[in-house]
């Protein structure tokens, strides 16, 4: 069975500080992993995805994530937070089917 | 943006009434999904479709049914709405051509309140 755990339902960072959002997964087969972002009153949009081509994945808006098999992690980072990064972020896993399992989300707050 | 619309965008209804939500796509994607989003639960899959008239249950399918008679439309029906079905409902699509890692594109959501 697949599962995703996002540590921290709320994260606050100062503008210009490092953003680190944590995601750990469980999968019995090699996983495909995703990070999505949701701005208020909108649907989700893809930030980046891991499909086994490279362990360090770069996405939109300066975000990146590193797949670490030994730690079963896929944490999302951004070197310098902007006010516009305030949103909710979801990690998701898919392995072997067309169904995805989403984490419970992390709401990022950026402080001026 | 992927061409996905959901209707209605907002609905208030009473317990026991039937409700149908519509998802319409213009991308000709094969796969369509219905999720519900609730605080503390993230997105949970209700039903999905892998082709016209081909559907399967997700993790929270009780109380919901779906139909897909055309590629572009995926309907979600609550036969007898309950207060526990108050939620935000999202439709998503993917083309599936590249395998299981295809991106899902999401619609704008429908906010449903059951009184």
Contacts between the chains, C-beta under 8 A, distances in Angstrom:
chain1	res1	chain2	res2	distance
A	6	B	42	7.9
A	9	B	40	7.4
A	32	B	100	6.0
A	32	B	101	3.9
A	34	B	103	7.5
A	36	B	106	8.0
A	41	B	109	7.7
A	42	B	108	6.5
A	42	B	109	7.6
A	43	B	4	7.9
A	43	B	90	5.8
A	43	B	106	3.4
A	43	B	107	5.5
A	43	B	108	5.3
A	43	B	109	5.7
A	44	B	43	7.6
A	44	B	90	7.3
A	44	B	92	7.9
A	44	B	104	7.9
A	44	B	106	4.5
A	45	B	106	7.1
A	46	B	103	4.9
A	46	B	104	7.8
A	49	B	101	6.3
A	49	B	103	6.6
A	51	B	101	4.3
A	90	B	42	6.1
A	90	B	43	6.8
A	94	B	100	5.2
A	94	B	101	6.6
A	95	B	100	7.1
A	96	B	100	6.3
A	97	B	100	6.3
A	98	B	31	5.4
A	98	B	48	7.2
A	98	B	50	6.6
A	98	B	94	7.0
A	98	B	96	5.9
A	98	B	100	5.9
A	98	B	102	7.8
A	99	B	45	6.1
A	99	B	48	6.5
A	99	B	58	7.0
A	100	B	45	7.4
A	100	B	104	6.4
A	102	B	35	7.8
A	102	B	42	4.6
A	102	B	43	4.2
A	102	B	44	7.5
A	103	B	42	5.5
A	104	B	40	6.1
A	104	B	41	6.1
A	104	B	42	4.1
A	105	B	42	4.9
